[in-house]
Amino acid sequence: MKPRRATTLADLAKLAGVSITTASRALNDSAAVNEQTKRRIWELARERGYPFRRYMPAGPTAAAATIAIVIPTPQGRDTRLFDPFVMALVAGVGEAARARGCDFLVSHVAPSGYADLAALMATNRAAGTVFLGQSSLHAAFNRLAERETRFAVWGAQLPGQRYCSIGSDNASGGRRATRHLLRLGRRRIAFLGYTEALEAMQRYQGYLEALAEARVTPDRRLFVPCQFEMEAAEAAVDGLLGRGVEFDGVVAASDLIALGVVRALERAGRRVPGDLSVVGYDDIPITRLVRPELTTVRQDTALAGRLLVAKLLESDRGGELRSERLPTELVVRASCGG
């Protein structure tokens, strides 16, 4: 007896009376395909023994689509789920997905290169994937964009970028924070942050631009590379004080860094904001609860979530994925004294 030929995607499309593209989208639970068509194609696939992806559900759910959230291997920032800013971004994407009738899932995968990205996109069943952070993957995302449109990235916008990213105007945020300290009369302003991370580098560039505007010559000793962790910030401040470097203000590349700065200064007997002014970045919830309350640059994670989800759903409908920069807002609180 002649063995039965394996069913192909083209076979499924012909049986269902749809295009191959529509059949493929249906098998990926795309919001661009109506529920009735999805159900017919999925039933045909089961009947014909067409290999579903590993985690494909038995049939369409009430959700219009599923969106995957992936956190790349970190570069300078602790991107574990209990990082407050990461949680805020996850919540922003999740709420936006719910508002559009979509489910969302947080993947355990932490891609560190193009091969990881390509494998993830080839095997996941989600309608689209949000990557929370670029890490060192800018070139890999550019390469992925040559063959894949179902993804969007939270991160910086860079020259020659071919993929869609949503992120804050980091240079503007760095300028805002530094200008505020300069208006308060601070002139020995330190910058703490891990500038190998692209967003932190842009914040540092904004810091340098604000100093140049005020005709303040940057002191290289006041630039301190620092991971996005409180403990790293405390060690950085201890190092500055131990070396006898004078400073009267700090622009921190994240709120966690800023909180570590305040704790180290207070332990050393320095008053905030009496002796020094401190500005953070992100506006995580705890900044309003600590004493002194932290002045910070707010990133709108709710708006970020809405835009990331909208971009993914547009990608399924053939829309152009245009990167966008979100405005930042300086939130003045007690840690600056004015």
N, C-alpha and C positions, 0 to 999 in steps of 0.2 A: 504493500500500500504506500502510495506516495505521501511523504510527510506534508503536513499542512503548512503553507507559507505564513511566516510571521506577519501579523498586522502592522502596517506602517501608519504614520501620522496622515499621510496622503489618503490611505484607505479610510480612516476614520472621517476625514473631512468629506470625502465623496459620499460615504454612507449617510452622513448627517446633512448633506446638501449645503455645506458652508466652505469657506476658503480654508486653506491650511493654516493661515495666520489666526483665523477665528478659532479653529480647533485647538491650536497651541495655547491661545489665551484662555480658552475654557478649561483646559487641563491644568492651567496655572491659577485658576480661581480668580481671573481678572474681572474687575468691575466693569470693563468695557463690553462684556458679554452678558446678555440677559440670563436670568435664572433658568428659564425653560430650555434655552439652547445648551447651557452648561449641563443640565440634568440629562438631556438626550445624549450628549457626547460622552459624558462619564459612564452612562449605562452601556453604550456601545463599546467603550473601552474595556469595561469589565467583562462583557459578553465575549469579546474577541481576544481576551487575554493580553490586551495592550499593557505594557509595564507602566503602572503608575509610579510617580515619585514616592519615595519611602514614607513620607508623612502625609500623603494625600488623604483627606477624610473620605468616609464612605459615600458622601453625597453633599451637595451644597447646603450650607448652613444659612441662617437668617442674615448673616453679615454680607455686605456688598462685596467685600474683599478683605484680605488679610495683609497687613503691612509688617514687615520684619524690621526690628531695630538691632543694629550690629555695632559693637564698640570695638574699634581696632586696638591692637596692642599699643599701649600708651607711650607717648614721648613727652616726658616732663610733667605730665599730669596724671594723678591717680584716678583712672577712669573706672574704678570699681563702682558698683551700683550704689554703695552708700556714700559716695562723694555727693555732697549736696547739690552741686551744679549739674552733675550728670542726672541725678534724680529729677531735677527741675526740667531738664530737656526731655527725659523720658515721659514725664507727666504732660509736657506740652504736646508731644507727638501723640500720646495716648488719648488725650482729650480731643485733639483735632480729629483723630481717627474715629472716635465714638460719634462725634458730631456729623461725620460723613457716612455713618452706618457701617464702619469697618472695624474688624478686630485688629489687634496688634499683638505681637509676640516679641520677647527679648531673647535674642539668640545667645547661646553659650560660646559661639565661635568668635575668636579674636584674630582676624586676619593680619598677617605681618608682611605680605608681599602680593605681587600680581597673581601668582599661582593660587594663593588662598582666595583672593577675590573672585577669580574666574571660576574656581570650583564651587564657591558659595553661590554665585549667581546661577550656575548651571544646574544646581541641585535643589535650591530652595523653591517652595511652592507659592511663595508670597507674590502678591500683585506688584509689589515694589519693596525696595530695601532702603532704609535710612541708615547711613553711617554717621555715628556721633563722633566726629573728629577725623582729621586727616592723618595724624601722626606723621610718619615719614612716607606716606603712600601717595603723595601728589602725582608722581610720574606713573605709578601703577594705576591710579584712577583715570589718568589721561589715556592710558593704553586700554583700559576696560571700556571707556566711552566709545572706542572705535567699533565695538561689537555689541554694546549693551546700553540701553537707555533707561532701564527700570530701576534707577537708583538716584539718590540725592545725598549730599554730604553736608553736615554741619561743619563749617570751617571757614578759613580765610579764602579770599579771592586772590588769585595769583596770575602773573603774566603767563600767557600761552595756555591758559586753562581751557580744557575741552569738555569738562563735566560740569554739572550743575551743583553749585554750593550756595548755602544760605548761612550767613554769619553776620556778626556785628561789624560796624565800622571801627575796627580796633585802633587804627591810627588816630581817629577823631577822639575815641575814648581816652587814649593816652594823653593827647593834648589837653582835653578837658580837665583831667585830674591834675596835671602838672600846672596848668594855668591857674587853677584854683589855689594851689599852694603858693605860687608866685604872687598872686594878689594878696595873700595873707602876709607877705613879706618874707617868706621862706626862700632862701637862696642856696642852701646846701642840701639839695634834694637827692636822696638815693632812689635807685630803681632796683627792685628785687623781682626776679622772674627767670624762667628757663627759656632763653630766647632761641634754642633749637626748635622749640614748638613755634609753629608759624604765626599763630595768633599773638603769642607773647612778643615775638619779634616786632610785629606791627605796632603793638602798644608801646614798645621801647622806642620805635621810630617816632611815634607821636610825642613821647616824652622829650626826645632830643629836639624836635621841631619847636616845641614850646620854649625850651631853654634858649634856643637860637633867637626866637622872636623877642625874648626878654634880654638878649645880649648877656646871657649867663653862660660862661664857658664850662662845658661838661668836665667833670673830674672822673677819670676812669676808675678811681677807687670807690666811687659811689655807685658803680654798676656791679651788682652782685648776682651771678647766676644762682638760681634757687629753684628747686623742685616745688610743685604746687601742693605743699604740705606744711602744716603748722610747725612740725618739728624741724623741718629744713629751714624755715624762716627764722625760728629761734636761734638755730646754729649760725645762720648768716649774720644776724644782728649781734650775737655774742662775738663773732669774728671782727666785725666793724669796731665795736667798742674795745675789744682787746688790742686791736692795732692802733687805737687812738685816732681813728678817722672821725672828724667832726661832721655831723649832719643834723639838720633841724626839720627835715620832712622826709616822708617815704611815699613813693608811688609803688604799690604792689600790683603784680600782674594777676592776682586773684584775691578773693576775700579770705581764703584760708591762709594765704601768705600774710595778709594784713593782720589777721587775728594772731598769728604767731609772732609778728613784729611787736604788736601791742603787749603781748604777754612777756616777751623778752625784755622790752624796755621797762616795764613796770617792775620786773624782777631786779633790774639793774638800778632801780631808784629814779628812773627818768619818768617825768609826768607827761601823759598824753591827754589833752593837747597842750598842756602848759609849756613843756620843753620842746616837744616835737609834734608835728601834725602828720596824720596817716590817712591815706586814701586806698581803698581796695578796688576790686573789679569783679562784678557778677551780680551783686545784691542778692545773695542767698538769704533765706529767712532769719538766720541767727544774727545777722548784722544789726537787726533792730532790737535784739534781746540782750546783747552784751553791754558792758559799761566800760568805757564810753561807747555809745552807739556809733557804728562805723560809717563814715562817709565813704561812698562807693560809686562806681560807674555801673548803672543798671543795664543788663541785657534782657530783652523781652523774650523770654522762653516760650510764652504762650503764642506770640506772633510767629516765632520761629517754627513751632510745631505746626501751626496752620499752613505756613508756606511750604514746609517740607512735604506734608501730606498732599497738598494741592499739586505740587510739582509731580509727585509720583502718579497721581491719578491722571494728570495731563499727559504724562509720558505714555500711558496705556492707550490714549486716544490720538496719539500722533502729534501732540502739541510740542512747541519748542520749549525746551527747558532752559530758562534764562536765570543766571545767578543773580542774587540780590543781596545787597548790604543793608542791614537794619540800623536805624539811628540809635545812638546811645544817649543816656540821660545821667547827668551828675546828680546824685542824691546827697545833699549836704546834711550831715549829722554832727554829733559832738566831737568826733575824733580829730577834727581840724580846728575847732575853736572859733569858727566863723563861717 
